[in-house]
Amino acid sequence: MPEKNVVSWTSLMVSYSDNGDPKAVIDLYQHMRNDKISCNQNTFAIMIAACGSLEDELLGCQVLGHVVKSGLENDVSVANSLISMFGSLGNLEDACYIFDHMGERDTISWNSIISANVRNAFCRESLQHFDRMRRCHNQLNATTLSSLLTACSSVDNLKWGRGIHSITVRLGLDSNVCVNNSLLGMYSEAGSIEDAEFVFQEMPERDSISWNSMIASYVQHGRSLAALEIFTEMLKMGKMVNYVTFTSALAACSNPEFLRERKIVHALVILMGLHEKLIVGNALVSMYAKSGMMVEAKRVFKILPRRDEVTWNALIGGYAESEELNDAVKAFQLMREEGIPANYITLANVLGACWTPDNLLAHGMPIHARIISTGFESNDYVRNSLIMMYAKCGDLHACNYIFEGLVDKNSASWNAIISANAHHDHGEEVLKLTVKMRRTGIDLDQFSFSQGLTAAAKLAVLEEGKQLHGLAVKLGFESDPFVTNAAMDMYGKCGEMDDVLRVLPQPFHRSRLSWNILISAFARHGLFHKAGETFHQMLKAGVKPDRVTLVSLLSACSHGGLVDEGLAYYASMTEEFGILAGVEHCVCIIDLLGRSGRLAEAETFINEMPVPPNHLVWRSLLSACKIHGNLELGQKAAQHLLELDPSDDSAYVLYSNVCATTGRWKDVEVIRRQMGSQNIKKQPACSWVKLKNEVSSFGMGEQTHPQTLEIYAKLGELKKMIKEAGYIPDTSYALHDTDEEQKEHDLWNHSERLALAFALINSPEGSIVRIFKNLRVCGDCHSFYKFVSGIINRRIILRDPYRFHHFSDGKCSCADYW
């Protein structure tokens, strides 16, 4: 051009800016100033935006000086650019100063200050500016609402987001693609996947961001199949797919079951020439690593033309998940040799590979030393990983030491120490820590709630579990899948089947874990046919069962006497569902056959098992021999048990019981002497009741309880009542060689009877009675409970280690088959 003026210079700067080249914009600006060309408001606006893009605050302030010198500081477009620049640089104070001192403001001015607050996580302030905008300016547009929706992308702020959504509909902007994409992102980030789905389905127009957002949302919420269905629909409709689409689709294929889908998506990546793009390559390595396919992950890793710390972290993380410690450490060393700096994720992954005390000494502690020397010890993520490493390696003292040494304990720190105690089965401590966390003003998140609810489930403390779940609902976590599944499990293990069904998500929103918990709960509560029906509903919903599903299903068949159904399910495991039978499935089949008296078939099954029999196999067979009085097979099973573990008290006790039920009292005495000489002690029976936040426990013939006299008096009353109703004691359950009178006396000293008498004395009339026992309930006590429930017209729930017995109107939910 023979003559370049401010318009031509500015036009060129706009072109470079639109093509994402802020450095070129700055070069042009410097040339322009060297040529003594005066800048106008458009020049300064473009230049200030470039400074913001490069995060160069010093240069931005220099340009501001030029602006002031030019007398354009009061220009609206320049001021708007300055607000955006300072907002993007985290300097909200200067952004607000400029906004507050503007003589004139347009819609972009308001959008800029709202966006600046949103970018700096000041949701409330952005909403306050929005309120002022509506009163002073009242010219909202799609950008205004999109910025505000981004600010509301959390559980805490979702209620404001819903309000913005309603304003969007009222203003007729609900058909705007940009606004709908922001709604999708908000609902997804806030954990409300149902609302995200609704927005997506109702969108009159969708762009690639809409499709990619929905796929990413499903992946984020663990609904991999739904993500792949959207991806498939996108391909069928000829929608434009890009590297973002494939990154999410590959993440969805991380599910170990999606072997075929992994291959197809990987092939499509290669077909579209995206396999050499770093972000896609990283997604491929991550996909194979998370699927446990480390050979494939390493193969992809090696052929990538370029690798960054994300690539290395994906590989090291995969080795850690697969418990391949040596490979993880070797990869960590190679990463350093290649000059790629380790970040906090790298260190957390390597620490996660340490599982045993030997790992701790050989690798964990040296890595801890390196963390200190490189200054990463102050990183929250690394400190929390250190807590978990020491927990997994058995050193809870070190976990507590690190935790107590933290000056600023955040939610991640609390979750780490809660998880460490959960790993060591310190359920009471988990609940105490959850309460402490709340009292210190740290908000509980879905992880805190799920850990607390899991602890409540293991301890079977219903009141504490209810309180935690109530708080989770109050704080907006009622639809979170982790909290929902943990709550279902808690209610199931605390005997509240109605609450399990109340919390249960709708079938099309259920994860496989939700289905598994439901089947397991039905099995545990004696609703065996319901367990089978739920399994078929699960298949109809398109959810593929896994090993856990089949264990729960086979257990339901075993406890319900559904022998043919159980054998059919076992046969279909590999043929229909591709699940290899593990020892846990085989134990269920042995239990199934043994309980039904088909002991010869059970023995044949053990001899033909696809996996070597372990102690659970032989113990299950021995229990069946006790039920059916098969002394010869019981002796074989006991011998196998003792070969595996000579100190196994259950082998002696169960075989002793087999001998007792068949009248072999001399053999019983011999077995008991053997136990005494080898200092092997039988686990004592114990039953307990929780009333008014206090647990009262009872052993056999308990005499130390403060209410002992009242308890035995109550038992005397019950004894008289049930005998009049037709109860006849079954003294075969008194496993001592004494006369009938003494045997009956021994039965009345059983811990579960004492616990029930205590509960009836101290609980309100008509309330449900809950009893817990550490061993399998005695057959005569089971009969006693049935009679009592009918006579006093009270529901009684008894939980033993295997299942719940619901007694009501003289009947039990197990139908006397357990």
Sequence and secondary structure as in RCSB ss.txt:
>XXXX:A:sequence
MPEKNVVSWTSLMVSYSDNGDPKAVIDLYQHMRNDKISCNQNTFAIMIAACGSLEDELLGCQVLGHVVKSGLEND
VSVANSLISMFGSLGNLEDACYIFDHMGERDTISWNSIISANVRNAFCRESLQHFDRMRRCHNQLNATTLSSLLT
ACSSVDNLKWGRGIHSITVRLGLDSNVCVNNSLLGMYSEAGSIEDAEFVFQEMPERDSISWNSMIASYVQHGRSL
AALEIFTEMLKMGKMVNYVTFTSALAACSNPEFLRERKIVHALVILMGLHEKLIVGNALVSMYAKSGMMVEAKRV
FKILPRRDEVTWNALIGGYAESEELNDAVKAFQLMREEGIPANYITLANVLGACWTPDNLLAHGMPIHARIISTG
FESNDYVRNSLIMMYAKCGDLHACNYIFEGLVDKNSASWNAIISANAHHDHGEEVLKLTVKMRRTGIDLDQFSFS
QGLTAAAKLAVLEEGKQLHGLAVKLGFESDPFVTNAAMDMYGKCGEMDDVLRVLPQPFHRSRLSWNILISAFARH
GLFHKAGETFHQMLKAGVKPDRVTLVSLLSACSHGGLVDEGLAYYASMTEEFGILAGVEHCVCIIDLLGRSGRLA
EAETFINEMPVPPNHLVWRSLLSACKIHGNLELGQKAAQHLLELDPSDDSAYVLYSNVCATTGRWKDVEVIRRQM
GSQNIKKQPACSWVKLKNEVSSFGMGEQTHPQTLEIYAKLGELKKMIKEAGYIPDTSYALHDTDEEQKEHDLWNH
SERLALAFALINSPEGSIVRIFKNLRVCGDCHSFYKFVSGIINRRIILRDPYRFHHFSDGKCSCADYW
>XXXX:A:secstr
     HHHHHHHHHHHHHTT HHHHHHHHHHHHHTT    HHHHHHHHHHHHHTT HHHHHHHHHHHHHHT TT 
HHHHHHHHHHHHHTT HHHHHHHHHT SS  HHHHHHHHHHHHHTT HHHHHHHHHHHHHHT    HHHHHHHHH
HT STTTHHHHHHHHHHHHHTT TT HHHHHHHHHHHHHTT HHHHHHHHHH SS  HHHHHHHHHHHHHTT HH
HHHHHHHHHHHTT    HHHHHHHHHHTTSTT HHHHHHHHHHHHHTT TTSHHHHHHHHHHHHHTT HHHHHHH
HHH S   HHHHHHHHHHHHHTT HHHHHHHHHHHHHTT    HHHHHHHHHT  SHHHIIIIIHHHHHHHHHTT
GGG HHHHHHHHHHHHHTT HHHHHHHHHT SS  HHHHHHHHHHHHHTT HHHHHHHHHHHHHTT    HHHHH
HHHHHHHHHT HHHHHHHHHHHHHTT TT HHHHHHHHHHHHHTT HHHHHHH   GGG  HHHHHHHHHHHHHT
T HHHHHHHHHHHHHTT    HHHHHHHHHHHHHHT HHHHHHHHHHHHHHH     HHHHHHHHHHHHHTT HH
HHHHHHHT SS   HHHHHHHHHHHHHHT HHHHHHHHHHHHHH TT HHHHHHHHHHHHHTT HHHHHHHHHHH
HHTT      EEEEEETTEEEEEETT   STTHHHHHHHHHHHHHHHHHTT    GGG  SS  HHHHHHHHTT 
HHHHHHHHHHHHS TT  EEEEESS   HHHHHHHHHHHHHHT  EEEE SS EEEEETTEETTTT  
